[in-house]
């Protein structure tokens, strides 16, 4: 999937809370940042890569909202 319209979520997705898309993007952002703080032998680098791929695809403006990873 290379285009955001192929994903069922974006910043405007309201869902259960009224702002599900934002919550999902925020959770991915925080999780990706915390991975860097983990010990090298426990760091799931492929998970971080996938989190950033989801952010870049579903939420292309995420860095404008949250800042760089």
Secondary structure, DSSP 8 states (H G I E B T S, - for coil): --SGGGSS--TT--TTTS-HHHHHHHHHHHHHHHHTTS-GGG--HHHHHHHHHHHHHH-TTHHHHH---
